Amino acid sequence: MTRRQFLQTLAALSLAAPAFAAKSSSVRVSGPAVAIPARVTYNMFLGMIESLESQYISFAGLLLNRLRHDACTYPQGMELAAPRTQVCS
């Protein structure tokens, strides 16, 4: 870059600097206006995910109890992946 090109670039930047400063201040004002709703939405989404997770865990427990009950009711039933253990009293 020659000295002349450097000076032209510097002059162009000095003309654009006030516009950049104005945009920067508007970003500082509008930043929280965007960040706060985004955080609220994220927290709501996280709550829905945690609720779904607890429902899945509850369902898995119910299913496991049912399978154990059916294993006692039908001792000659299907073999599961794990070796058969005595769960009936």
C-alpha positions in Angstrom: 0.0 0.0 0.0 1.4 3.3 -1.0 1.4 6.4 1.2 -1.3 8.0 -1.0 -3.6 4.9 -0.7 -3.0 4.9 3.0 -4.1 8.5 3.4 -7.2 8.0 1.2 -8.2 5.0 3.4 -7.6 7.1 6.5 -9.7 9.9 5.2 -12.5 7.6 4.3 -12.4 6.1 7.8 -12.5 9.5 9.4 -15.6 10.4 7.3 -17.3 7.1 8.4 -16.3 7.3 12.0 -19.3 9.4 13.2 -21.7 7.0 11.5 -20.0 4.1 13.3 -20.2 5.9 16.6 -23.9 6.5 16.1 -24.5 2.8 15.3 -22.4 1.8 18.3 -24.5 3.8 20.7 -27.8 2.4 19.2 -26.4 -1.1 19.7 -25.7 -0.4 23.3 -29.3 0.7 23.8 -30.9 -2.1 21.8 -28.6 -4.8 23.1 -30.6 -5.5 26.3 -33.9 -5.2 24.4 -32.8 -8.2 22.4 -30.9 -10.1 25.1 -33.6 -10.1 27.8 -36.4 -11.7 25.7 -33.8 -14.2 24.3 -32.9 -15.2 27.9 -36.5 -15.5 29.0 -37.3 -17.7 25.9 -34.2 -19.8 26.6 -35.3 -20.4 30.2 -38.8 -21.3 29.1 -37.4 -23.8 26.6 -35.1 -25.3 29.2 -38.0 -25.7 31.5 -40.0 -27.6 28.9 -37.0 -29.9 28.2 -36.6 -30.6 31.9 -40.4 -31.4 32.2 -40.2 -33.7 29.3 -37.1 -35.4 30.8 -39.0 -36.1 34.1 -42.0 -37.5 32.2 -39.7 -39.9 30.3 -38.0 -41.0 33.5 -41.4 -41.6 35.1 -42.5 -43.6 32.1 -39.3 -45.7 32.2 -39.9 -46.5 35.8 -43.5 -47.5 35.2 -42.5 -49.6 32.3 -39.8 -51.3 34.3 -42.2 -52.1 37.1 -44.7 -53.5 34.6 -42.0 -55.7 33.0 -40.9 -57.0 36.4 -44.5 -57.8 37.3 -45.2 -59.6 34.0 -41.9 -61.5 34.4 -43.4 -63.0 37.6 -46.8 -63.6 36.1 -45.3 -65.3 33.0 -42.1 -67.0 34.2 -41.7 -68.8 30.8 -42.0 -65.5 29.0 -39.5 -63.8 26.6 -35.9 -63.8 27.4 -34.6 -60.3 27.8 -31.1 -59.1 26.9 -29.8 -59.5 30.4 -29.6 -62.9 32.1 -32.8 -63.8 34.0 -32.7 -63.0 37.7 -35.2 -63.9 40.3 -37.3 -60.8 41.1 -40.4 -62.6 42.4 -40.7 -63.2 46.1 
